[in-house]
Amino acid sequence: MDAASAREVFEASEDFTVGIEEEFGILDPGTHDLAQRFEELRDSAVAQDGVLGESIAGELISSEIEIRSGRGATLADALAHQREVRQRLFRRAADHGLMLAATGTHPWSPWQEQKIIQTEHYRRVEDGLKYVAWRNNTFSVHVHVGIRGADRAMAVCDRLRPVLPELLAISANSPFLDGRDSGLHSVRSQIFTKSFPRCGIPEVFGSFQSYMEYVDFLFRTSSIVEHTQIWWSVRPHPAFGTVEVRICDAQSTAEESNALISLIVASVAQAALEYDEGTLPEPPPGRLIEENFWRAIRYGLDGRMIDLERGEEYAAAALGDRLLAWTAPARAALGIDIVLQSENGAQRQRRALESGASLEGAYLAEVAATQRSYAGEGVTT
C-alpha cells in the first residue's frame, strides 16, 4: 500500500473502534505438551461453526491458535464478540480432546519439535528468519484501536512508546522456558521482541510521512515484501486505520485479558486526547525507554521502574494505579471501567514455586484457571 492510500484509510477511520487478537497454546490433556493440531481445529470450525471459523487465524506454529474479535464499534462490542468466540473455541477444543493454555510461553515443550504452519506468509517468515522464527514459540494479545487521521495515529504511536514497558510489566506472564525458571518475568519478550528484526519499541517518527518513507525504504531495498513484517510493539496499521499495540503476554484468565485490553484501549484513547488538546509531552529518547523495557522483562511488577520525566525510581507495583490515573479522562469519556488484579501471571507462578509446587504444577494451575475462565464465560451458541 502506498503512502497516499494508507493516509486515505486513516483519514476515513473511526475513532476508538476495537479489534482483539488472542493467542492460545494447544495442549495434549494427558502430557500437557504442545500439540500440533491447529489445522484440525481450524478445519473443524470452518466446517461446523461459521462464527468461530471466521474468527480463527493461524499464528506461526501448528500448536498455536489465534482468535480475533473483528472490528467492534466500541470496546464493549469487541469484548462481547471475543467472549463468544472464546467459548466456542474452548468447547471445540474439548470436543477434539484438547486443552488450551494462555501463558506467554510453554514451560517445557521443545521448540525443535514445533512445525511452522503452511501458509504463504509464514513460509516467508520462516525462510527469512530461520532460527529466529523457529525459536519463537510465544503467545500474546494484540489490540487494534481505530484512530482517525494519519498524523494523529502516528502521534499516538509515538506517545505510547514510554507506556509500552509499563503495559508489559502489568501483563508479564512467561517466567518459564526450556524446563526451568528463566529468572525473567516475560521471557516471551526476550525471545521474540529482542530477536525479531524491526521489533520492540520503535524510535520517534514524528509524522505519518516519515513512517511511510521508512516503509517505502524497506520495500525498495527488498527488506520486506509486506507491511506486517514490521513487528514493532506499537505500529500504525495501514490496512485497518488502527493503532495496534503488540507488547503484552497472553493472559491466563479472561478477567485479566479483558482488563488488560481495556487498559490498552484507554491508553490509546488518552494519547489521542492529549494530541487533540495539544498537551503531548516531549518524547523521551529510546535509550531511556529501553531501561524500563529491560526492567519489565526481568522483574515485571516485582521490580522498580523509572519515572522518565523526573529521573526517579518507583515501585513497579504502583504501575496499575499510575496508568489508571493517567487514563482517567479517556476512560470517563468512553465509559471504560477497569479492575486490575493484585498480581500478574508471572508473580502467581513464582509464588507457587516458592510454596513448594513444581514448575509443572505451577503451570498447570494457570492452565486450569484458563479452562475455567475462558470456557466458562456465559455465552450460548
C-alpha positions as CSV (number, residue, x, y, z in Angstrom):
1,M,0.0,0.0,0.0
2,D,1.4,3.4,-1.0
3,A,1.5,6.4,1.4
4,A,-1.4,8.2,-0.2
5,S,-3.7,5.1,0.0
6,A,-2.6,4.5,3.6
7,R,-3.3,8.1,4.5
8,E,-6.8,7.8,3.0
9,V,-7.5,4.7,5.2
10,F,-6.6,6.7,8.3
11,E,-8.5,9.8,7.3
12,A,-11.6,7.7,6.8
13,S,-11.1,5.7,10.0
14,E,-13.4,5.9,13.0
15,D,-12.1,6.7,16.5
16,F,-11.9,4.0,19.1
17,T,-13.2,1.0,17.2
18,V,-11.6,-2.0,18.8
19,G,-10.2,-5.3,17.4
20,I,-8.8,-8.0,19.7
21,E,-6.4,-10.9,18.9
22,E,-5.6,-13.5,21.4
23,E,-3.2,-16.5,21.0
24,F,-3.5,-19.8,22.8
25,G,-1.3,-22.8,23.1
26,I,-2.9,-26.2,22.0
27,L,-2.2,-28.9,24.6
28,D,-2.4,-32.6,24.9
29,P,-4.5,-33.1,28.0
30,G,-2.5,-36.2,29.1
31,T,1.0,-34.8,28.9
32,H,0.2,-31.1,28.7
33,D,2.8,-30.8,26.0
34,L,2.1,-28.6,23.0
35,A,0.0,-30.5,20.5
36,Q,0.4,-29.7,16.7
37,R,-3.3,-29.8,15.8
38,F,-4.1,-26.2,14.7
39,E,-5.2,-27.3,11.2
40,E,-7.6,-29.9,12.7
41,L,-9.3,-27.3,14.9
42,R,-9.5,-24.8,12.2
43,D,-10.9,-27.1,9.6
44,S,-13.5,-28.4,12.1
45,A,-14.6,-24.9,13.0
46,V,-14.8,-23.8,9.4
47,A,-17.0,-26.8,8.5
48,Q,-19.2,-26.8,11.6
49,D,-19.2,-23.4,13.2
50,G,-19.3,-20.4,10.9
51,V,-18.9,-17.8,13.7
52,L,-15.8,-19.5,15.1
53,G,-14.4,-20.4,11.7
54,E,-14.4,-16.7,10.6
55,S,-12.6,-15.8,13.8
56,I,-9.7,-18.3,13.8
57,A,-6.3,-17.5,12.5
58,G,-3.0,-19.3,12.4
59,E,0.0,-17.9,14.2
60,L,3.3,-19.3,13.1
61,I,3.3,-22.8,14.7
62,S,0.7,-25.6,14.4
63,S,0.5,-25.9,18.2
64,E,-0.9,-22.3,18.5
65,I,-4.3,-20.9,17.6
66,E,-5.5,-17.3,17.4
67,I,-9.0,-15.9,17.7
68,R,-10.0,-12.4,16.6
69,S,-13.0,-10.3,17.6
70,G,-13.1,-8.5,14.3
71,R,-14.0,-4.8,14.3
72,G,-16.1,-3.7,17.2
73,A,-17.8,-0.3,17.1
74,T,-16.8,0.0,20.8
75,L,-14.7,-1.8,23.3
76,A,-17.9,-3.4,24.7
77,D,-18.8,-4.7,21.3
78,A,-15.4,-6.2,20.7
79,L,-15.3,-7.8,24.1
80,A,-18.7,-9.3,23.7
81,H,-17.8,-10.9,20.4
82,Q,-14.5,-12.1,21.8
83,R,-16.2,-13.7,24.8
84,E,-18.5,-15.7,22.4
85,V,-15.7,-17.0,20.1
86,R,-13.6,-17.9,23.2
87,Q,-16.3,-20.1,24.5
88,R,-16.9,-21.6,21.1
89,L,-13.1,-22.3,20.7
90,F,-12.8,-23.9,24.1
91,R,-15.8,-26.1,23.5
92,R,-14.5,-27.2,20.2
93,A,-11.0,-28.0,21.6
94,A,-12.7,-30.1,24.3
95,D,-14.6,-31.9,21.6
96,H,-11.3,-32.8,20.0
97,G,-9.8,-34.0,23.2
98,L,-7.6,-30.9,23.6
99,M,-6.9,-28.2,26.1
100,L,-5.9,-24.6,25.6
101,A,-3.3,-22.6,27.5
102,A,-2.8,-18.8,27.8
103,T,0.7,-18.0,29.2
104,G,3.3,-16.2,27.2
105,T,5.4,-19.3,26.7
106,H,5.1,-23.1,27.2
107,P,7.4,-24.1,30.0
108,W,8.9,-27.2,28.5
109,S,7.8,-28.2,25.0
110,P,11.0,-28.1,22.8
111,W,10.9,-25.5,20.1
112,Q,12.8,-28.0,17.9
113,E,9.7,-30.2,17.7
114,Q,7.2,-27.5,16.6
115,K,6.2,-27.1,13.0
116,I,5.6,-23.9,11.1
117,I,2.1,-23.8,9.6
118,Q,1.9,-24.0,5.8
119,T,0.7,-20.6,4.7
120,E,2.4,-18.2,2.3
121,H,3.0,-15.6,5.0
122,Y,4.6,-18.0,7.5
123,R,6.6,-19.8,4.9
124,R,8.1,-16.4,4.1
125,V,8.7,-15.7,7.7
126,E,10.5,-19.0,8.2
127,D,12.5,-18.6,5.0
128,G,13.6,-15.1,6.0
129,L,14.3,-15.6,9.7
130,K,15.2,-19.3,10.2
131,Y,16.3,-19.9,13.8
132,V,14.6,-16.6,15.0
133,A,11.3,-17.9,13.7
134,W,11.8,-21.5,14.9
135,R,12.6,-20.3,18.4
136,N,9.6,-18.1,18.7
137,N,7.1,-20.3,20.4
138,T,5.3,-17.5,22.2
139,F,1.7,-16.4,22.9
140,S,0.4,-12.8,23.2
141,V,-2.5,-10.5,23.0
142,H,-2.8,-7.7,20.4
143,V,-5.3,-4.8,20.4
144,H,-6.3,-2.6,17.5
145,V,-7.8,0.8,18.2
146,G,-9.3,2.9,15.4
147,I,-7.7,6.4,15.1
148,R,-9.0,9.0,12.7
149,G,-6.2,10.9,10.9
150,A,-2.8,9.5,9.8
151,D,-0.6,12.1,11.6
152,R,-2.8,11.7,14.7
153,A,-2.3,7.9,14.6
154,M,1.5,8.4,14.3
155,A,1.5,10.8,17.2
156,V,-0.4,8.3,19.3
157,C,2.2,5.6,18.4
158,D,5.0,8.0,19.4
159,R,3.3,8.9,22.7
160,L,2.8,5.3,23.6
161,R,6.5,4.4,23.4
162,P,7.3,5.0,27.1
163,V,3.9,3.4,28.1
164,L,4.8,0.1,26.4
165,P,7.2,-1.2,29.1
166,E,4.6,-0.4,31.7
167,L,1.9,-2.4,29.9
168,L,4.4,-5.3,29.6
169,A,5.2,-5.3,33.3
170,I,1.5,-5.5,34.1
171,S,0.9,-8.3,31.6
172,A,4.1,-10.3,32.4
173,N,3.1,-14.0,32.3
174,S,6.0,-16.0,31.0
175,P,8.6,-16.9,33.7
176,F,9.3,-20.5,32.5
177,L,11.1,-21.8,29.4
178,D,13.1,-24.9,28.4
179,G,12.0,-26.7,31.6
180,R,13.3,-24.2,34.1
181,D,12.5,-20.9,35.7
182,S,14.1,-18.3,33.4
183,G,14.6,-15.7,36.1
184,L,12.7,-13.3,33.9
185,H,9.1,-12.3,34.2
186,S,8.5,-12.1,30.4
187,V,10.9,-14.5,28.7
188,R,8.5,-14.2,25.8
189,S,9.6,-10.7,25.2
190,Q,13.3,-11.7,25.3
191,I,12.9,-14.5,22.7
192,F,10.5,-12.6,20.4
193,T,10.8,-8.8,20.9
194,K,14.6,-8.9,21.3
195,S,15.2,-11.3,18.4
196,F,12.9,-10.4,15.5
197,P,14.0,-7.6,13.2
198,R,12.0,-4.4,13.2
199,C,10.7,-5.3,16.6
200,G,10.5,-3.9,20.1
201,I,9.9,-0.2,20.9
202,P,10.3,2.0,17.8
203,E,12.1,5.3,17.5
204,V,10.1,8.5,17.2
205,F,8.8,9.0,13.7
206,G,7.1,12.4,14.2
207,S,4.8,12.2,11.2
208,F,3.0,9.7,9.1
209,Q,5.0,10.8,6.1
210,S,8.2,9.9,7.9
211,Y,6.9,6.5,8.8
212,M,5.8,5.7,5.3
213,E,9.1,6.9,3.9
214,Y,10.7,4.3,6.2
215,V,8.2,1.6,5.0
216,D,9.0,2.6,1.4
217,F,12.7,2.2,2.1
218,L,12.1,-1.3,3.4
219,F,10.2,-2.3,0.3
220,R,12.7,-0.6,-2.1
221,T,15.6,-2.4,-0.5
222,S,13.8,-5.8,-0.5
223,S,13.9,-5.8,3.3
224,I,10.2,-6.7,3.4
225,V,7.5,-7.7,1.0
226,E,4.5,-6.9,3.2
227,H,3.9,-4.3,5.9
228,T,3.2,-7.0,8.5
229,Q,6.9,-7.8,8.5
230,I,7.3,-4.7,10.6
231,W,6.8,-6.2,14.1
232,W,7.1,-3.1,16.3
233,S,5.4,-3.3,19.7
234,V,3.2,-0.4,18.6
235,R,2.5,0.3,14.9
236,P,0.0,2.1,12.7
237,H,-1.9,-0.5,10.7
238,P,-2.5,1.0,7.2
239,A,-5.0,-1.7,6.2
240,F,-7.3,-1.1,9.1
241,G,-6.7,2.5,10.1
242,T,-5.8,1.4,13.6
243,V,-3.0,1.8,16.1
244,E,-2.0,-1.7,17.1
245,V,-0.4,-2.5,20.5
246,R,1.5,-5.7,20.5
247,I,3.7,-5.8,23.5
248,C,1.7,-7.9,26.1
249,D,2.0,-11.5,27.1
250,A,-1.1,-13.7,26.8
251,Q,-3.2,-13.7,29.9
252,S,-4.1,-16.8,31.9
253,T,-7.7,-15.7,32.7
254,A,-10.4,-14.0,30.7
255,E,-10.8,-11.5,33.5
256,E,-7.1,-10.5,33.3
257,S,-7.3,-10.3,29.5
258,N,-10.4,-8.2,29.5
259,A,-8.9,-5.7,32.0
260,L,-5.6,-5.6,30.0
261,I,-7.4,-5.0,26.7
262,S,-9.5,-2.2,28.3
263,L,-6.3,-0.6,29.7
264,I,-4.7,-0.7,26.3
265,V,-7.7,0.9,24.6
266,A,-7.8,3.6,27.4
267,S,-4.1,4.3,26.8
268,V,-4.5,4.7,23.1
269,A,-7.6,7.0,23.7
270,Q,-5.7,9.1,26.3
271,A,-2.8,9.6,23.9
272,A,-5.3,10.7,21.2
273,L,-6.9,13.1,23.7
274,E,-3.5,14.6,24.5
275,Y,-2.9,15.1,20.8
276,D,-6.2,16.8,20.4
277,E,-5.6,19.1,23.4
278,G,-2.0,19.9,22.3
279,T,-0.6,18.5,25.5
280,L,1.6,15.8,24.2
281,P,4.9,15.6,26.2
282,E,8.2,15.7,24.6
283,P,9.0,12.1,23.6
284,P,11.8,10.5,25.6
285,P,14.8,9.0,23.8
286,G,14.8,5.3,23.1
287,R,17.8,4.7,25.3
288,L,15.8,5.7,28.4
289,I,12.7,3.7,27.5
290,E,15.0,0.7,27.0
291,E,15.9,0.8,30.6
292,N,12.3,0.4,31.6
293,F,11.8,-2.2,28.9
294,W,14.5,-4.4,30.4
295,R,13.2,-3.9,33.9
296,A,9.7,-5.0,32.8
297,I,11.2,-8.1,31.1
298,R,13.4,-9.0,34.1
299,Y,11.4,-8.0,37.1
300,G,7.8,-7.3,36.0
301,L,5.7,-5.9,38.8
302,D,8.2,-7.1,41.4
303,G,10.9,-4.6,40.5
304,R,11.3,-0.8,40.2
305,M,10.6,1.3,37.2
306,I,11.9,4.8,36.3
307,D,9.8,7.9,36.1
308,L,11.5,9.2,32.9
309,E,10.3,12.8,33.4
310,R,11.7,13.0,36.9
311,G,14.6,10.6,36.6
312,E,13.4,8.8,39.7
313,E,12.6,5.2,40.6
314,Y,9.3,4.0,41.9
315,A,7.9,0.6,42.7
316,A,6.6,-1.3,39.7
317,A,3.7,-2.5,41.8
318,A,2.3,1.1,41.5
319,L,2.0,0.8,37.7
320,G,-1.7,-0.1,37.7
321,D,-2.7,2.9,39.8
322,R,-0.4,5.2,37.8
323,L,-1.9,4.1,34.4
324,L,-5.4,4.3,35.7
325,A,-4.8,7.8,36.9
326,W,-3.2,8.8,33.6
327,T,-6.1,7.3,31.5
328,A,-8.9,8.7,33.8
329,P,-10.0,11.4,31.3
330,A,-10.2,9.0,28.4
331,R,-11.9,6.3,30.5
332,A,-14.5,8.8,31.7
333,A,-15.2,9.9,28.1
334,L,-15.5,6.3,26.8
335,G,-17.2,4.8,29.9
336,I,-14.4,2.3,30.4
337,D,-14.3,0.5,33.8
338,I,-11.1,-1.4,34.6
339,V,-10.4,-3.7,37.6
340,L,-6.8,-4.9,37.6
341,Q,-5.7,-7.9,39.5
342,S,-3.4,-7.6,42.5
343,E,-0.7,-9.7,40.9
344,N,0.1,-10.9,37.4
345,G,0.6,-14.4,36.0
346,A,4.4,-14.4,36.4
347,Q,4.0,-13.4,40.1
348,R,1.4,-16.2,40.7
349,Q,3.6,-18.9,39.1
350,R,6.7,-17.8,41.1
351,R,4.6,-17.7,44.3
352,A,3.5,-21.3,43.6
353,L,7.2,-22.4,43.2
354,E,8.1,-20.7,46.4
355,S,5.2,-22.5,48.1
356,G,6.7,-25.9,47.1
357,A,4.9,-26.5,43.8
358,S,6.9,-28.0,40.9
359,L,7.3,-26.0,37.7
360,E,4.8,-28.3,36.0
361,G,2.4,-27.8,38.9
362,A,2.6,-24.0,38.8
363,Y,2.0,-24.1,35.1
364,L,-0.9,-26.5,35.3
365,A,-2.6,-24.2,37.9
366,E,-2.6,-21.5,35.2
367,V,-4.0,-23.9,32.6
368,A,-6.8,-24.9,35.0
369,A,-7.6,-21.2,35.5
370,T,-7.6,-20.7,31.8
371,Q,-10.0,-23.5,31.2
372,R,-12.4,-22.3,33.9
373,S,-12.4,-18.6,33.0
374,Y,-12.4,-18.5,29.2
375,A,-14.6,-21.6,28.7
376,G,-17.0,-20.5,31.4
377,E,-17.9,-17.1,30.1
378,G,-21.7,-17.2,29.9
379,V,-22.4,-17.1,26.2
380,T,-24.5,-19.8,24.5
381,T,-24.3,-20.8,20.8
